[in-house]
Amino acid sequence: MNIKFTLLFATLLLSGCTTQWVKSSVKAEDFTISKGACETLSKEKFPVKNEVAQQTQYTSYYLPCWKNGNCQNEEYIIGKRPETQSYVVDVNSGSSQALFNQCMKLRGWTSETKWFQ
């Protein structure tokens, strides 16, 4: 059973995927023109709007126990300390991408995921 799981896991690691635009209509407009127009529309309607977001994670650290401490016969006690991380995120990214996809669909194109094995 372990060999089957290992082979399945290795296959998933080695496989990949990509997305590509394919015509969904016989009357689809030229891809390059459609893509350019949809990119312009989505960026005008939802321009990049970067904001700073923060996330707090707790990391563990070890403290040695002293003979008169309350350690319940353990050599160390585990403490946790907060670490705050800041990062920049484009809050309009999802809306911009959704408008782009809708625009491309209206112009006769659809995004498909292709899996490699």
N, C-alpha and C positions, 0 to 999 in steps of 0.2 A: 504494500500500500504506500509506503514512503517513497518508493521509486516512481510510482505513478504521479504522486503529488509533486515530486521534484521535477519530473518531466513537464507536467502541466505548468508549473510555476516558471520554469525556464522558457517555455514557449511563450508565455505571456510577457516575460521580460524582453524577449527578442522580437516580439511582434510590435508593430507601430501603426500609426494611423495618420492620415492627412485629410484635410478638407479641400474640396475643389468645387468650383462653380460649373454647373452643367445647365444646358438649355432645358427649360421646362415648358417651352412653348415654341411652336413653329415660327411664330412672329417675333421671336426674341430679338431685341436690338443688339447692335454690336457690343461685345463684352467690354472692350476698352472704353468706349464712350459711356456705357452704362455705369461702369465702375467709377469713372471719374466724376460723373454727374452725381452719383449717390454719395460718394465721399464728400464732395463739396456741400451737398445738402445737409448731410448729417453733422458735419463740422460747423456749418453756419447755425443750425438749429441748436446743437449741443456742443459748444466749444469746450476745449480742455479746461477744466476747473479743478485745479489741484488744491487739496486740503490736507492738513496734517492730522493723522490719526494716531492714537496711542493704544498700546496693548500692554497689559501687566501680566507677567508670568512669575511664578514662584520657584526659586531654585533652592535645593537642599544644601545644607552644610552640616558638618559634624563638630560637636563640641565634646572634649574629653570630660568624663565624669570625675568628680572629686569624691573622696571617701565619705564625706559627710553630706553629699548631695542626694537628691531624690532620683536615683537612676535605676532602681529596681534591679541591681546586680548586673548592669550593663556597663561596658567600658566607655561608650559614647552615647550621647543623645543627639537626635536629629532635629535641627531647626530649619525654618523656611524663611527666606527673605524675598521681598518683592523686587522685581526688576522691570522697569518701565521702558518700553521700546517705542520710538516714534518713527513713522514712515509716511511718505507722501502717497496719496491715492487720488486718482481722477474720478470725482463723483459723477461725472457725466458719461463715463465710459460705457456703461450698460445701455443707457438710453440712446447714445450715439450709434452703438452697434446694432441695436434693435431697429432703429430707423433706417440704417444702411441695408440691413437684410430685407426689410419690408420694401424699400425702394427697388432693390435688385429683383425681388419677386415680381413686382409690378412691371418691370421691364423684361420679364420672361426668363429669369435665371433663378436657380435654387442651389443651395449649398448642400453637398453630400459628403459624408465621411466614408473614406476608403480605408479598409484595414489591410495591413501587410502581414503575411505569415511566412 
